[in-house]
């Protein structure tokens, strides 16, 4: 018997990077998976990979900053699979970088906070009642190393949103911990994704410098490494873990040696 046999998982931002790796890992462990993303451009590949290992998955287009989209996403999950046991709220954007805080454009601020923080709140707002009705559930929200330390990359909106995810998640963990729900956070370091692409033109030197500065292991993370942490937090093996923040960053960041 697999770890998630009979369980249903929902992964936002599930068509690339950490989200896609998490969806595949959950499916490999027996979960039926709903993959949600704002742009329907990469879902076919992820769905094919899940089908190739005998998994069952669907794609739902949803903008997590839109309450109606989020509600429809959860409804589609229930319509197809009848329940929701695990949710991984991973959808996020970086927004402007190398921009001092007072120079951030208001539209950029609103968009980053809307997706990265309000989006996590909206997802939990609609996921939690379903899980409460079932008597159990696990939610993992994806923050960042920049949810634990100041940003030195000039993206204050991103940093603020990821700090917010940590506070929101810890508070929700207290609100619902006695009702059968566990809510935790994973804070990845620089990890290969659609945003962090070491194969992009001219990126080699950029990421060499980045890994020297931010990773004690002197390399970028593989999205499967973060996915493994997420899957563990969703599993019964983490049954007494609630309100935790698990960093997956290769070791101490911003090192001075």
N, C-alpha and C positions, 0 to 999 in steps of 0.2 A: 504494500500500500504506500502511495506517495504522500508527502507531507500535506499537500493541499487538495487531495481528492475530495470532491463534493463541495469545494469552496469556490467562490467567485471573487475575482479581484478586478479593480478598476485602476488604470494607470493614466494620468493626464500627462501630456507631453510625451506620449508613448510611441512616437514614430521615429525617434532618433536618439542617439546618445544614451544617457543613463535610463531614460524612460523605455526605450526599445529593449535595452539589455535586461531591464527589470521585468518587462512583460514576458520576454522569452524565458527568463529564469523561473518565473512563477508558473508559466505553462509547463515547463519541463518538470516541475514538481507537482503537477496534477491540477492546477487551478484552471478554471474557465476564465478567460480574460477579456475585458473590455478596454480597448485602446482608444484614447480620446486625444484629439489635437485640433488646433485652430485651422491649420492648412492641410487639406487632403492631398498631399503630394508624395508621401513616402510609406503610407500605410500598407500598400499591397505587398511590399517586400517583407515587412514584419509579419503580416498575416500568413504569407507563404512559409516563412521560417517556422512559425508556430504550427501550422498544418503539417509541415514535414516531420515534426516530432510527435505527431498524433494529437496535438492540442486543439482546443476549440476556442476561437476568438472572433470578436467583431470590432469594427471601427465605428466610432461616433465622432462627428465633427462638432466641436464645441469651443467657444471662446470662454475661458474660465472667468473672465471679468464681467461676463454677462449673466445675470441671475437666471434668465429664461433658458439660456443655453445649458447652464449647469443643472438646472432642474430637469430639463429634457434628457441630459446625459444620464442622470441617475434613473430616470423613468425608463429609458431605453435598456439600461442594465437589468432592471427588474422585469421588463417585458420579455427579454430574451432568456434570462437565466433564473429569475424568480427570487434572487437574494443578492446580498452584498456583504462579503465577509472581510475583505481587505481593500483599502484604498491607498494609493500612492499619489500624492499631490505634488507632481514634479514640474508641471508647466511653468516656464519662466523665461524672462528676457533680460539682457544685460543693460540695455539703454545706452546713453552716452557714456563714454569713457574719456579719461584724461581731461576732465572738465571740472574746474573748481566749483564747489558747492553753490556759490552765489551766482554762477553763470549758467546753471542748469535751466533749460527751457521748461516752462510750466507744462506744456503738452507732454514732454518726455517724462517729467516727474509723475504726472498723472497716469501715464501708460504703464510705467514700471511698477508703481505702487498698485495700480489696478489689477495687473496680472499676477505679480509675485506675492502680494500680501492680501489684497481684497479677494483675489481669486482663490487663495487657500481657505480664507474664511468662508466664502460662498460654497466651496466644495464641501467643507466640513458641515456647514449649515444644512446641506441636503443629504449628506451621507450619514450623519449621526442619527437622525430619527429612524432610518432604516435599520441601522445596527442595533439601536436600542430596542426596536420591536422584535428583534431576533434574540436579544439577551447577550450578545457578544459582538466584538468586532475589533479590528486593528487598523489604525491609520498611521502612515508614515509621511511626514511632510519634508520636502527637500529644501534645506536652507543652503548654507555655504560657509566656507571658512570666514567669509565676510559678514556672516551673521554672528561672529564671535570676536572679531577684531576690526579696527578701523580700516577703511579702504585707503590704500596708497596708490590705487589705479585710477583715481579721479572719477569714480562712479558712485556718488553719495546716495542717489536714489536707490540703486541696487543694494548697497550696504544697509540702508535704512529698512528696506523691504525684508531683507534676510534676517536682520535682528528682530524685526517684527514677527516673522514666522516662528522664531524660537519662543518669544514671549507668548504668542497666541497659542502655540502648541502646548506649552507647559501649563497654561491656564486651563485649556480644554482638558488636559490630562487630569487635573484636579477636579474639574466639574463633573467628569463622567467616569472616573476611575472606579467608583463604587457601584457602577451600573453595568459593569462587564466590558467596558471599552478601554483600550490602551492606545495612547496617542504619543508618538515619538518623532524624533527628528534625526535626519542624517545630514551632515554638513560636509560635502565633498570639497576637496581641494581642486586644483586645476586638472581636469579630466577630459580626455578626448571626447569631442562631441561636435555638433553642428556649429557651435560657437568657438570651441577650441580645436582648430584643425591644423595639426603640425605639417600636413601635406600641402597646405595652401601655398600659393606662389609667394616667395619671400619670407615664409614663416619660420624657416629653420633656425635662424639666429635668434629671432624673437623668443621662441620657445626654449631654446638652449639657455638663454639668460633667465627666463622665467623659472625654469626648473632648478637652476642653480640657487635662485633666491628663495623659492617657496617650498621646496621639497627636500627633506633630509635624505630621501632616497634618490634624488637627482633625476627624476623622470616624471612624466605626466601619468596620471592615473588611467587605467583601463575602465571603461564604463561597467564592465562585468564585475569589477571589484566593488564598486559602490552598490551594484545590484545585489551582490551577495549579502551585504550588510542590511539592505532593505528587506530582502526575503527573510533573513533571520528575525528581524524585528516583527515581521508579520506573522511569524510561526509561533507555535505553542512552546518552542524552546525558549522564547523570550517572554514567557507568561507572567513574570514578575517585573518586567521592565516597562515602566510607564513614566512619561515626562522626561525621558533621557534625550541627550544630544550626542550622537555618535559621529565623531569626525573620521573621515576617510581621506586623508590628505598626504600620506607618505611620511608622516612625522612632523615634528615641530616646524612651523612656518616662519617666514621672514627671519631666517637664521643669519647670524653675523659671523660665521666661521666658514 
